[in-house]
Amino acid sequence: MEHAFLHLLRHYGLWAVLVGTFFEGEGVLVGAGILAAKGLLDPLYVGMTAALGAWTGHLFWFFMGRRFGTRYILPRFGLLREKISRANGIIKRRPGTAIVILQYLYGARVFGAIAFGLTELSFGRFVVYEAVNCAVWAAVVETAGYFLGKAVFRFFHGWGRWIWIALSIAVLVWIYQLLKPRDARAR
């Protein structure tokens, strides 16, 4: 059973990284970095796949904002127009900085790419900035996951496993106490 699971991980792991990073991807990439630390995935391929997934995702969402934003998004959200015009000024002055900052705001990458599509930033500049940005992002996040994986595997190798079990039981008891009805807690 374990052999079959490892085979599936090795076989579909990079596809999962590609799809996961297309949408958001930090969690997927950290997980893939941990698997790379264990030797289940190749770290170089994980980084390249993550950069490609994030880059194509950003280009897709940028295009969606550019193509459909003025027709469907801006008419429905009037307050957004004023914010887009302010963002447009910032992006004109420092497009690279704006793209880099947005890359590292967890949960904002898809909406950010759509918002960039609503501005006057040219598609060509966006493509270049995002290519560099996604490559750096993938290297940073995967490296964090890789070293986290190394630390976790080293920690769990010995006595750390027993501490983890004890802490897990304590957390489960605490959650159980929080979820118990109030009248049952008073008894």
C-alpha positions in Angstrom: 0.0 0.0 0.0 2.7 2.5 0.9 4.6 1.7 -2.3 1.5 2.5 -4.4 1.0 5.8 -2.5 4.7 6.8 -3.1 4.3 5.8 -6.8 1.2 8.1 -7.1 3.0 10.9 -5.4 6.0 10.7 -7.6 3.8 10.3 -10.7 1.3 13.1 -10.1 3.2 15.3 -7.6 4.3 17.8 -10.2 0.9 18.1 -11.7 -0.5 18.9 -8.3 2.1 21.5 -7.9 1.3 23.0 -11.3 -2.5 23.2 -10.7 -2.1 24.3 -7.1 0.3 27.2 -7.9 -1.9 28.2 -10.8 -4.6 29.3 -8.3 -2.7 30.3 -5.2 -0.1 27.8 -4.2 1.9 28.7 -1.1 0.5 25.7 0.8 1.0 23.4 -2.2 4.5 24.6 -2.7 5.5 24.3 0.9 4.1 20.8 0.9 6.0 19.9 -2.3 9.2 21.4 -0.7 8.7 19.1 2.3 8.2 16.1 -0.1 11.4 17.2 -1.9 13.2 17.2 1.4 12.1 13.6 1.9 13.3 12.7 -1.5 9.9 12.0 -3.0 10.1 14.9 -5.5 13.0 16.5 -7.3 13.5 20.0 -5.8 14.6 21.5 -9.2 11.5 20.3 -11.0 9.3 21.4 -8.1 10.6 24.9 -8.3 10.4 25.1 -12.1 6.8 23.7 -12.1 5.7 26.0 -9.3 7.1 29.1 -11.2 5.4 28.0 -14.4 2.1 27.3 -12.6 2.1 30.7 -10.8 3.2 32.5 -14.0 0.5 31.0 -16.2 -2.1 31.5 -13.5 -1.2 35.2 -13.2 -1.3 35.7 -16.9 -4.7 34.0 -17.1 -6.2 36.1 -14.3 -4.6 39.3 -15.8 -6.2 38.5 -19.1 -9.6 37.9 -17.4 -9.3 41.3 -15.7 -8.3 42.9 -18.9 -11.0 41.2 -21.1 -14.0 41.1 -18.8 -13.2 43.6 -16.0 -14.5 46.7 -17.5 -17.6 44.9 -18.7 -18.5 42.9 -15.6 -16.4 43.9 -12.6 -16.3 47.7 -12.7 -20.0 48.3 -13.5 -21.0 46.2 -10.5 -18.5 47.7 -8.0 -18.5 51.5 -8.3 -16.1 52.0 -5.4 -13.6 49.9 -7.2 -13.2 52.4 -10.0 -11.7 55.0 -7.6 -9.3 52.4 -6.1 -8.3 51.2 -9.6 -7.5 54.7 -10.7 -5.3 55.2 -7.6 -3.6 51.8 -8.2 -3.1 52.8 -11.8 -0.9 55.7 -10.7 1.1 53.6 -8.4 1.6 50.9 -11.0 2.7 53.4 -13.6 5.4 54.7 -11.3 6.6 51.3 -9.9 5.1 48.3 -11.7 7.8 45.9 -10.6 7.5 46.8 -7.0 3.7 46.6 -7.1 3.8 43.1 -8.7 6.4 41.9 -6.2 4.5 43.1 -3.2 1.3 41.6 -4.4 3.0 38.2 -5.0 3.8 37.9 -1.2 0.4 38.9 0.1 -1.2 35.6 1.0 -4.5 35.0 -0.7 -4.3 38.2 -2.9 -2.5 36.9 -5.9 -5.5 36.0 -8.1 -7.4 39.2 -7.2 -4.2 41.2 -7.7 -3.6 39.8 -11.2 -7.2 40.6 -12.1 -6.7 44.1 -10.7 -3.5 44.5 -12.8 -5.6 43.6 -15.8 -7.9 46.5 -15.0 -5.1 49.0 -15.0 -3.2 50.5 -17.9 -0.1 48.2 -17.4 0.9 46.7 -20.7 0.5 42.9 -21.0 4.2 42.7 -22.2 5.5 44.4 -19.1 3.3 42.2 -16.9 4.6 39.1 -18.6 8.2 40.0 -18.0 7.8 41.2 -14.4 5.7 38.1 -13.5 8.2 35.7 -15.0 11.0 37.0 -12.8 8.8 37.4 -9.8 7.3 33.9 -10.0 10.7 32.3 -10.4 12.0 34.1 -7.3 8.8 33.4 -5.4 9.0 29.7 -6.2 12.6 29.5 -5.1 11.9 31.3 -1.8 8.7 29.4 -0.9 10.1 26.0 -2.0 13.3 26.5 -0.1 11.3 27.4 3.1 9.3 24.2 2.6 12.4 22.1 1.9 14.2 23.3 5.1 11.0 23.0 7.1 10.7 19.4 5.9 14.4 18.7 6.8 13.8 20.1 10.3 10.5 18.2 10.8 12.0 14.9 9.7 15.0 15.4 11.9 12.8 16.4 14.9 10.4 13.4 14.4 13.2 10.9 14.0 13.8 10.6 17.8 12.1 11.7 20.9 10.4 14.7 19.2 7.7 12.3 18.0 6.5 11.6 21.6 6.4 15.3 22.4 4.4 15.9 19.3 1.9 13.2 20.3 1.6 14.7 23.8 1.0 18.2 22.4 -1.5 16.8 19.8 -3.5 15.1 22.6 -3.4 18.3 24.7 -4.7 20.4 21.7 -7.5 17.8 21.0 -8.6 17.9 24.7 -8.6 21.7 24.6 -10.7 21.8 21.4 -13.1 19.3 22.9 -13.5 21.5 26.0 -14.2 24.5 23.7 -16.8 22.7 21.7 -18.7 21.2 24.6 -22.0 22.9 25.3 -21.9 25.5 28.1 -24.3 23.6 30.4 -22.0 20.5 30.2 -19.0 22.7 31.1 -20.7 24.0 34.3 -21.2 20.6 35.8 
